[in-house]
Amino acid sequence: MRTAGGARILLDYGVRIDDRVILPGHVSPRDLDAVLISHAHLDHVGAAPLLLISTTPKIYATESTVRQAEILLKDMLKLSGYYLPFAGSEVSKFVRSVQRVRYGERFRVKDAEIEFVDAGHIPGSAQIIVNADKALLYTGDFTPVKTRLLDGCDDPGTGFDVVITESTYAREAHLPRKTLEDRVVEVARETVNQGGVVVVPSFAVARAQEVACILYAHGFKEPIWIDGMARQILELYIEDETYVDGVELLAKASRKVRVVKGKRDRETVLDEPGVVVSPAGMLKGGPAAYYAAKVADDPTSSILLVSFQAPNTPGAKLLAEGKLAVNSSELKAAARVVQYKLSAHAGQAELRDYISKRGDSGTAITIHGDPEACEAFAAWINENTGYRAVNPAGPEPIIL
């Protein structure tokens, strides 16, 4: 974005990961006065090291975002480094050079005054306010829903001329969190009571830790194992009193959780009834794929999916067809397969309520959703609010 006073600001710079890493369009770092990173997920920060190959632009993010991003970026390099145009040196440079920002702290970039506001999505995530010749709000990924880990987003205020909003679940309502928690715990208890193991494929960042907190808070007595990158994120979170609202509960849950430390532990996990929580959340690898393959033919066990399953992923195929890809073959699952989405995004009702409170007039830009969701949200905004909604179809500029 460019303000009337000439400030040139980039809001996030992420990648898309399908079978390979897909990079965004080129942005020259020498043309930027600031890069504002909303949170640590790779679709928002994954290309940021590209900006540091030949220069050092000013980059701003919360401390929690930087620490999580370092883990995720290094993991991406480990898995896909051959296809990436940057290396570990650029990731290290990113971590060193980012200027840390706290929620509510205001700073200036030329004529723009900028503020980060808690987005409630993952620890350290931010809605970003840019006040210059016009008042702009970039939602990033957000949710107002309170979870065991986070209290939900803070109110960013009103009177915005421009709102750039995510649209992920513009066409889908979420069940109440309590209902989802009760169902997750019900599956866990039913499975262990019949002697089975519950495999919970889960995102390493925030989701795995939330599942552990849910089970602990509901008095689940059987073993809870955590594996993969979720272990490292757990260690990070229990030291983060600033950005993890449920840090006390998480610390208590962490003392109950058993951490998988290697191959021998991984084999032990399946020896007794219990729960194992591990990436990858869509079964595209990671220890979760190993555990799912091991329990798939066991009718006493369950595979509990707690996240969105993207089309053509192993998790989506398992849900739709009851088949699990194992090496080069497919295994018909005898285990119970269920999905309860513990989403970290605002649902349809929350999105509509949120945008309705941001102002009486101006421009809303719907992004970060499939084309149908972005179009549907833009149509709803046009019909029900004072904002004029735009659903950008390409890189053309929007001039206000």
C-alpha positions as CSV (number, residue, x, y, z in Angstrom):
1,M,0.0,0.0,0.0
2,R,1.1,3.6,-0.6
3,T,-0.2,6.5,1.5
4,A,-0.8,10.1,0.2
5,G,2.3,11.1,2.1
6,G,4.4,8.5,0.3
7,A,4.8,5.7,2.8
8,R,5.1,2.4,1.0
9,I,4.0,-0.5,3.2
10,L,3.8,-4.2,2.6
11,L,1.2,-6.1,4.7
12,D,2.5,-9.7,5.0
13,Y,4.5,-11.7,2.5
14,G,3.6,-15.4,2.5
15,V,3.8,-18.5,0.5
16,R,1.3,-21.2,-0.5
17,I,2.2,-24.8,0.1
18,D,0.7,-27.5,-2.1
19,D,2.9,-30.3,-3.4
20,R,5.6,-27.6,-3.5
21,V,6.1,-24.1,-2.2
22,I,4.4,-21.4,-4.4
23,L,6.0,-18.0,-4.0
24,P,4.1,-14.7,-4.2
25,G,4.7,-12.0,-6.9
26,H,8.0,-10.1,-6.7
27,V,8.2,-7.1,-4.4
28,S,11.4,-5.0,-4.4
29,P,12.5,-4.5,-0.8
30,R,14.2,-1.2,-1.9
31,D,10.7,0.2,-2.7
32,L,9.4,-0.4,0.8
33,D,9.4,1.8,3.9
34,A,8.0,-1.0,6.1
35,V,6.9,-4.6,6.1
36,L,4.2,-5.4,8.7
37,I,3.8,-9.1,9.6
38,S,0.4,-10.0,11.1
39,H,1.4,-13.5,12.4
40,A,3.7,-16.5,12.1
41,H,1.8,-18.8,9.7
42,L,3.7,-19.4,6.5
43,D,1.0,-18.1,4.2
44,H,1.6,-14.7,5.9
45,V,5.4,-14.7,6.6
46,G,6.9,-17.6,4.5
47,A,8.4,-15.3,1.8
48,A,9.7,-12.6,4.1
49,P,13.3,-13.9,4.1
50,L,13.3,-13.2,0.3
51,L,13.2,-9.5,1.2
52,L,16.5,-9.8,3.0
53,I,18.8,-11.3,0.4
54,S,20.4,-8.0,-0.8
55,T,19.1,-5.4,1.7
56,T,17.4,-5.0,5.1
57,P,14.0,-3.4,5.0
58,K,12.3,-2.4,8.2
59,I,10.1,-5.3,9.3
60,Y,7.7,-5.1,12.2
61,A,6.1,-8.0,14.2
62,T,5.4,-9.1,17.7
63,E,8.0,-11.1,19.6
64,S,5.8,-14.2,19.7
65,T,5.4,-14.0,15.9
66,V,9.1,-13.9,15.3
67,R,9.9,-16.8,17.6
68,Q,7.2,-19.0,16.0
69,A,8.1,-17.9,12.5
70,E,11.7,-18.9,13.1
71,I,10.6,-22.5,13.9
72,L,8.2,-22.7,10.9
73,L,10.6,-21.1,8.4
74,K,13.5,-23.5,9.4
75,D,11.1,-26.4,9.1
76,M,10.0,-25.2,5.6
77,L,13.7,-25.0,4.6
78,K,14.3,-28.5,5.9
79,L,11.4,-29.9,3.9
80,S,11.5,-27.8,0.7
81,G,14.8,-25.9,0.8
82,Y,15.8,-27.2,-2.7
83,Y,12.9,-25.2,-4.2
84,L,13.4,-22.0,-2.2
85,P,15.5,-19.0,-3.3
86,F,16.7,-18.2,0.2
87,A,18.6,-20.1,2.8
88,G,19.1,-20.3,6.6
89,S,21.2,-17.2,6.5
90,E,18.2,-15.1,5.4
91,V,16.0,-16.7,8.0
92,S,18.5,-15.8,10.7
93,K,18.8,-12.3,9.3
94,F,15.0,-12.0,9.4
95,V,14.9,-13.0,13.1
96,R,17.7,-10.5,14.0
97,S,16.4,-7.6,12.0
98,V,12.6,-7.6,12.9
99,Q,11.6,-4.7,15.1
100,R,9.5,-6.1,17.9
101,V,6.1,-4.4,18.5
102,R,3.7,-4.8,21.4
103,Y,0.0,-4.6,21.2
104,G,-1.2,-1.1,21.6
105,E,2.2,0.4,20.9
106,R,2.1,3.1,18.2
107,F,5.0,3.9,15.8
108,R,5.4,6.0,12.7
109,V,6.4,5.2,9.1
110,K,6.6,8.6,7.3
111,D,3.0,10.0,7.5
112,A,1.5,6.7,8.8
113,E,0.9,5.9,12.4
114,I,0.7,2.1,12.9
115,E,-0.7,0.0,15.7
116,F,-0.9,-3.8,16.3
117,V,-4.1,-5.1,18.0
118,D,-4.6,-8.6,19.3
119,A,-6.2,-10.8,16.6
120,G,-6.9,-13.8,18.7
121,H,-5.8,-16.2,15.9
122,I,-2.6,-17.7,17.3
123,P,-0.3,-16.2,20.0
124,G,1.2,-12.9,18.8
125,S,-1.2,-12.5,15.9
126,A,-2.3,-9.0,15.1
127,Q,-4.8,-6.9,13.4
128,I,-2.9,-3.9,11.9
129,I,-4.2,-0.3,11.9
130,V,-2.6,2.2,9.6
131,N,-3.6,5.8,10.1
132,A,-2.5,8.2,7.4
133,D,-4.5,10.3,5.0
134,K,-7.1,7.5,5.5
135,A,-7.7,5.1,8.3
136,L,-7.0,1.5,7.2
137,L,-7.6,-1.8,9.1
138,Y,-6.0,-5.0,8.0
139,T,-7.6,-7.9,9.9
140,G,-5.0,-10.5,9.2
141,D,-6.4,-13.8,10.4
142,F,-8.6,-13.3,13.4
143,T,-11.3,-14.6,15.6
144,P,-13.3,-13.1,18.5
145,V,-14.0,-16.6,19.9
146,K,-12.4,-17.4,23.3
147,T,-10.5,-20.7,23.4
148,R,-8.5,-22.5,26.1
149,L,-5.4,-20.8,24.7
150,L,-6.5,-17.3,23.7
151,D,-9.2,-14.9,24.7
152,G,-10.1,-13.9,21.2
153,C,-9.4,-10.6,19.3
154,D,-9.5,-7.2,20.8
155,D,-11.9,-4.6,19.4
156,P,-9.8,-2.5,16.9
157,G,-12.3,0.4,17.0
158,T,-14.5,2.0,14.4
159,G,-14.5,4.7,11.7
160,F,-12.1,3.0,9.2
161,D,-12.1,4.2,5.7
162,V,-10.6,0.9,4.5
163,V,-11.0,-2.6,5.9
164,I,-9.0,-5.4,4.3
165,T,-10.6,-8.5,5.8
166,E,-10.1,-12.2,5.7
167,S,-13.0,-14.2,4.3
168,T,-12.0,-17.8,5.1
169,Y,-15.3,-18.9,6.6
170,A,-17.7,-16.4,5.0
171,R,-19.9,-19.2,3.9
172,E,-19.6,-21.5,6.9
173,A,-20.9,-21.1,10.5
174,H,-18.9,-22.5,13.4
175,L,-20.4,-24.6,16.2
176,P,-20.1,-23.1,19.7
177,R,-16.7,-23.8,21.2
178,K,-18.2,-25.6,24.2
179,T,-20.0,-28.0,21.8
180,L,-16.8,-28.7,19.9
181,E,-14.9,-29.3,23.1
182,D,-17.5,-31.7,24.5
183,R,-17.5,-33.7,21.2
184,V,-13.7,-33.9,21.2
185,V,-13.6,-35.2,24.7
186,E,-16.5,-37.6,24.1
187,V,-14.6,-39.2,21.2
188,A,-11.5,-39.5,23.3
189,R,-13.3,-41.1,26.2
190,E,-15.3,-43.5,24.1
191,T,-12.2,-44.6,22.3
192,V,-10.0,-45.3,25.3
193,N,-12.9,-47.0,27.1
194,Q,-12.9,-49.6,24.4
195,G,-9.2,-50.0,24.5
196,G,-8.3,-47.9,21.5
197,V,-5.9,-45.0,20.7
198,V,-7.1,-41.6,19.5
199,V,-4.8,-40.1,16.8
200,V,-5.4,-36.3,16.5
201,P,-3.6,-34.9,13.4
202,S,-3.1,-31.3,14.4
203,F,-1.4,-28.1,13.3
204,A,1.8,-27.7,15.4
205,V,1.1,-24.0,16.1
206,A,-1.7,-23.4,18.7
207,R,-4.0,-26.2,17.7
208,A,-2.1,-29.1,19.2
209,Q,-1.6,-27.2,22.4
210,E,-5.3,-26.2,22.6
211,V,-6.3,-29.9,22.3
212,A,-4.0,-30.8,25.2
213,C,-5.6,-27.9,27.2
214,I,-9.1,-29.1,26.4
215,L,-8.5,-32.7,27.5
216,Y,-6.8,-31.6,30.7
217,A,-9.6,-29.1,31.5
218,H,-12.2,-31.8,31.1
219,G,-10.3,-34.1,33.5
220,F,-9.1,-36.6,30.9
221,K,-7.1,-39.2,32.9
222,E,-5.5,-41.4,30.2
223,P,-2.1,-40.6,28.6
224,I,-1.9,-37.6,26.3
225,W,1.2,-37.7,24.0
226,I,2.5,-34.8,21.9
227,D,4.9,-35.4,19.0
228,G,6.5,-33.5,16.1
229,M,7.0,-29.8,15.9
230,A,4.2,-29.3,18.4
231,R,6.7,-30.2,21.2
232,Q,8.9,-27.3,20.4
233,I,5.9,-24.9,20.1
234,L,4.6,-26.2,23.5
235,E,8.0,-25.3,25.1
236,L,7.8,-21.8,23.6
237,Y,4.2,-21.2,24.7
238,I,4.6,-22.2,28.4
239,E,7.2,-19.4,28.7
240,D,5.1,-16.8,27.0
241,E,2.9,-15.0,29.6
242,T,2.5,-12.0,27.3
243,Y,0.9,-13.6,24.3
244,V,-0.6,-16.9,25.6
245,D,-3.7,-15.9,27.6
246,G,-4.2,-19.5,28.9
247,V,-0.6,-19.9,29.9
248,E,-1.5,-21.2,33.4
249,L,-3.8,-23.9,32.1
250,L,-1.2,-24.8,29.4
251,A,1.5,-25.1,32.0
252,K,-0.7,-27.5,34.0
253,A,-1.6,-29.5,30.9
254,S,2.1,-29.7,29.9
255,R,2.9,-31.5,33.2
256,K,0.3,-34.1,32.3
257,V,1.4,-34.4,28.7
258,R,3.9,-37.0,27.7
259,V,6.4,-35.8,25.1
260,V,7.5,-38.2,22.4
261,K,11.3,-38.0,22.3
262,G,12.2,-40.5,19.7
263,K,11.4,-43.7,17.8
264,R,11.2,-45.9,20.9
265,D,8.6,-43.5,22.5
266,R,6.7,-43.5,19.2
267,E,6.3,-47.2,19.4
268,T,5.3,-47.0,23.0
269,V,2.5,-44.5,22.3
270,L,0.3,-47.3,20.7
271,D,0.9,-49.8,23.5
272,E,-2.0,-48.6,25.7
273,P,-5.2,-46.6,25.3
274,G,-4.7,-42.9,25.1
275,V,-4.4,-39.8,22.8
276,V,-1.6,-38.7,20.6
277,V,-1.6,-35.2,19.2
278,S,0.8,-34.5,16.4
279,P,1.3,-32.6,13.1
280,A,0.6,-32.7,10.2
281,G,-2.9,-31.5,10.6
282,M,-4.0,-32.6,7.1
283,L,-1.9,-35.9,7.3
284,K,0.5,-34.6,4.7
285,G,3.4,-36.2,6.6
286,G,4.8,-35.8,10.1
287,P,4.3,-38.3,12.9
288,A,0.5,-38.0,12.6
289,A,0.7,-39.9,9.2
290,Y,2.7,-42.7,11.0
291,Y,0.2,-43.0,13.8
292,A,-2.8,-42.8,11.5
293,A,-1.4,-45.7,9.4
294,K,-0.8,-47.7,12.5
295,V,-4.3,-47.4,13.9
296,A,-6.3,-47.3,10.6
297,D,-7.2,-51.0,10.6
298,D,-8.1,-51.0,14.3
299,P,-11.9,-50.6,14.8
300,T,-11.4,-49.7,18.5
301,S,-9.2,-46.7,17.6
302,S,-10.2,-43.2,16.2
303,I,-8.6,-40.6,13.9
304,L,-10.0,-37.3,15.1
305,L,-9.4,-34.4,12.7
306,V,-9.6,-31.0,14.4
307,S,-8.7,-28.8,11.4
308,F,-9.9,-27.9,8.0
309,Q,-8.8,-30.5,5.4
310,A,-7.8,-28.9,2.1
311,P,-8.9,-30.6,-1.1
312,N,-6.7,-33.4,-2.3
313,T,-4.9,-33.8,1.0
314,P,-4.7,-37.2,2.7
315,G,-7.0,-35.9,5.5
316,A,-9.7,-34.8,3.0
317,K,-9.6,-38.2,1.2
318,L,-9.8,-40.0,4.5
319,L,-12.9,-38.0,5.4
320,A,-14.6,-38.4,2.0
321,E,-13.7,-42.0,1.2
322,G,-12.6,-43.6,4.4
323,K,-9.2,-44.4,2.7
324,L,-5.8,-43.6,4.0
325,A,-2.8,-43.2,1.7
326,V,0.1,-45.4,3.1
327,N,3.3,-45.3,1.1
328,S,2.2,-46.1,-2.5
329,S,-1.1,-47.9,-1.5
330,E,-4.4,-47.1,0.0
331,L,-5.7,-48.6,3.2
332,K,-9.5,-48.8,4.0
333,A,-9.9,-47.4,7.5
334,A,-11.6,-49.6,10.0
335,A,-10.9,-47.0,12.7
336,R,-13.5,-44.3,13.5
337,V,-12.9,-41.2,11.5
338,V,-14.5,-37.9,12.7
339,Q,-13.9,-34.2,12.2
340,Y,-14.6,-31.4,14.7
341,K,-13.0,-28.1,13.5
342,L,-11.5,-26.1,16.3
343,S,-11.0,-23.2,13.9
344,A,-8.8,-20.2,14.7
345,H,-10.7,-18.1,12.2
346,A,-13.9,-16.1,12.5
347,G,-17.0,-18.0,11.3
348,Q,-19.7,-16.5,9.1
349,A,-21.6,-14.9,11.9
350,E,-18.4,-13.5,13.5
351,L,-17.2,-12.0,10.2
352,R,-20.5,-10.3,9.6
353,D,-20.7,-8.9,13.1
354,Y,-17.1,-7.7,12.9
355,I,-17.4,-5.8,9.6
356,S,-20.7,-4.2,10.6
357,K,-19.0,-2.5,13.6
358,R,-16.0,-1.1,11.7
359,G,-17.6,2.0,10.2
360,D,-20.6,3.6,8.4
361,S,-18.9,4.1,5.0
362,G,-15.7,3.3,3.1
363,T,-14.2,0.4,1.2
364,A,-14.0,-3.2,2.3
365,I,-11.6,-5.5,0.5
366,T,-12.4,-9.3,0.9
367,I,-9.3,-11.6,0.7
368,H,-7.9,-14.8,2.2
369,G,-10.7,-17.2,1.2
370,D,-11.6,-19.3,-1.7
371,P,-13.1,-17.2,-4.6
372,E,-16.7,-18.2,-3.7
373,A,-16.2,-17.1,-0.1
374,C,-14.6,-13.8,-1.0
375,E,-17.4,-13.1,-3.5
376,A,-20.1,-14.1,-1.0
377,F,-18.7,-11.9,1.8
378,A,-18.3,-8.9,-0.6
379,A,-22.0,-9.4,-1.7
380,W,-23.2,-9.5,1.9
381,I,-21.2,-6.4,2.9
382,N,-22.6,-4.5,-0.1
383,E,-26.2,-5.5,0.9
384,N,-26.0,-5.0,4.6
385,T,-23.4,-2.3,5.5
386,G,-22.3,1.1,4.5
387,Y,-19.1,-0.2,3.0
388,R,-18.5,-0.7,-0.7
389,A,-17.0,-4.1,-0.9
390,V,-14.3,-5.0,-3.5
391,N,-13.2,-8.6,-4.2
392,P,-9.9,-8.2,-6.1
393,A,-9.4,-10.7,-8.8
394,G,-5.7,-9.8,-9.6
395,P,-2.9,-7.4,-9.0
396,E,-4.6,-4.3,-10.2
397,P,-4.4,-1.3,-7.8
398,I,-7.3,-0.1,-5.8
399,I,-7.2,3.7,-5.5
400,L,-9.2,5.4,-2.8
